[in-house]
């Protein structure tokens, strides 16, 4: 019983802090949305049963803990309550990712979704992009700050603070080009 209570308290506290920072303080780049896996199901969306990010991990843990407490109060043996609670957490995860999240994305027009095309948007490099290596960029989209992993299109070094253009985006990953590179090409044509 103590295990389920501990899991519930920790996860509910982390989820509450995440929601307060995200929706009340408008802070979106503190790592809770970083993807934990890249599983893609073909016929059955299996990835929706497994937590995508830390926020969904807190949802899974909360539902797992609450259902585990309920199962323990019913007097079920841990060999039954643990797997049933885990299955319940997976079902809650699936419900949130497959039904609730698309509904929220459709109803809130100013939210940046995974399908939003960012090609042509201007951003600022926040962590140095080193040739073939990854870095980070920050973007302001409809008044909200977002941060993405990024790589340089032509494998050029991009220093922190330099302005870049986003060429295309794949979920939380962007391919960028330095603003000065584009301007150099335009100036050469003139």
N, C-alpha and C positions, 0 to 999 in steps of 0.2 A: 504494500500500500504506500509506503514512504517513497519508494522509487517513482511511482506514478504521480504522486503529489509533487515531488521535486521536478520531474520533467514538465509537468503542467505549469508550475510557478515560473520556471526559467523561460519556457517558450512563450507563455502569455506576456511576461514582462518584456521580452525581446520584441515580440510582435507589437505590443503597445508603443514601445519606444520607436520602432520603425514607422508606425502609422503617424505618430506625433511629428517626427522629423519630416516625413514625406509630405503630409497634407497640411499640417499647421505651420511648420517652419519653412516649407518648400525646399528642403535639402534633399537632393536625389542622388548625390554621388558619393555615398559613404560605403559602398561595397555590398549592400544587401541584395542588389539585383544582378550580381555577377553570376553567370551560369555555372552550374556545377557539373553538367554533363551535356553531351551532344547526341543523345540517342534519338533516332527517328524511326517510328513504327510505320509500316506500310499499310496494313489493313486495320490493325487495332492501334490506336494512339497510346502505346505502352508508356511513352515518355510523360504522359499526363498523370500517371499513377505515382511516379517518382518525383520528389521535390526538385524543381528546376533551379531554385536559388535559395538563399538563406531565408528570405521571407517565407517562401513556401515550406521550408524545413521547419520553421516555427509554427506554421499552421498544422503541418503533419504532427509535430511533437505535442501541440496543444490537444488536438483531437485524439491522438494516441493516449495521452495521459488521462484525459477526462473519461474516455471510454474504459480505460484500464481501471480507474477508480470505481466506475459503475460496475464493472465485471467483478472486482474484488468485493464490493458491497453485496453482490449476489452470492458470494461465497464460492466462486469457481476457482479451480486449481490454476496455478500460474502457467502450467503447460497448455492450458486452454485459453486463459485470459490474455497472455502475451501475444500469440499469433492472431487472435481475433481482434485485439486492439490495433495491431499493426495493419491488418487488412482494413479495418475501419478508417485508419489514418490515410491509407492509400485511396480509399473511396472518396473521402473528403477532398483529398488533393485532386483527384480526377474531376470531381464536381466543380471545384473552384476553377481549375485550368480549362476545362472543356466547356463549361456553361457560363459561369459567373464572369470570368475575365473577358471573353468576347463580348458579352452583354455590356459590361462597363466600358470597354473600348469603343463600342458603337455609340453609346449614349454620351460620352464625354468627348467633345470634338477637339478640345485643345490639348489632349494628352498625346504624347509621342508613342505610337504603337510600333510593334516589330515590323509592320508592313509599310510604315511611312517612308517614302522615298526622300532621302536627304541629299541626293545628287545636286551639286551647285551651291549648297549652303556654305557659308563661311564659318570657320571655327578657329580656335587658338590651341596651339600645341602646349600641353601642360606637363608632359614628361617626354624628354628627348626621344625622337624617333631616329634610330641609328641604322641607316642604310637598309639592310635586310631584316632588321629586328623590329619589334613592336614598340610602340610608345603610347601616349594617351593624348586625346584632344578633348576640349570642352566646347560645348555648343549651347547657345541660347535659342530655344524653340518655343515660340508663343509665351514668352515671359518666364520660362522655366529652364533651369540649368541641367544639362546632361553631360555625362562623360563617357567616352567610348575608347576602346582599344583601337589603334590605328597603325597602318603601315604605309610607307611612301611608295607611290606608283612607280617612280623611276629609280628607286633605291638610293635616293639622295638623303643626306643627313638633314634633319629638321630640328632646330634648336628650340628649347623651351621658350615660349612667348611669341614665336613666329606665327603669322596668320597663314592658314591653309584653306583650300577649297576641298570639299568632300566630293569625290568622283562617284562613288557608290557605297552602299552599306549592305551588310549581311548581318542582321540582328544586332549584336553588340559589338560589331567589328566594322571599321571603315577603312577605305582606301582613299588616301589624300594626296594632294599635290601642293607644293609651296606656292603661295600667291605670287612671289617674285618670279618663279619659273614661268608661270603663265604670262605675266607681264613682259618678261624678256622675249618670249616667243611673239607676242603681239608687237613689241617694239621692233623686232627684227623684220617683220613683214612690212612695216611702214618704211 
